[in-house]
């Protein structure tokens, strides 16, 4: 018997990569340390990349809404 035999499948942990927009929102609101704590399985390089892409997407969305809203 292994340690995992007593564990139900629903108890398994899953690491989901957050959306770039979510990372940018957390970093902007609470700081980079909070994002690193929340998504500790991601490297700083991965978080930085997600943050940059998220800020770019959020800025593009705001510019689009300003032009047509």
Secondary structure, 3 states (H helix, E strand, C coil): CCCCCCCCHHHCCCCCCCCHHHHHHHHHHHCHHHHHHHCCCCCHHHHHHHHHHHHHHHHHHHHHHHHHC
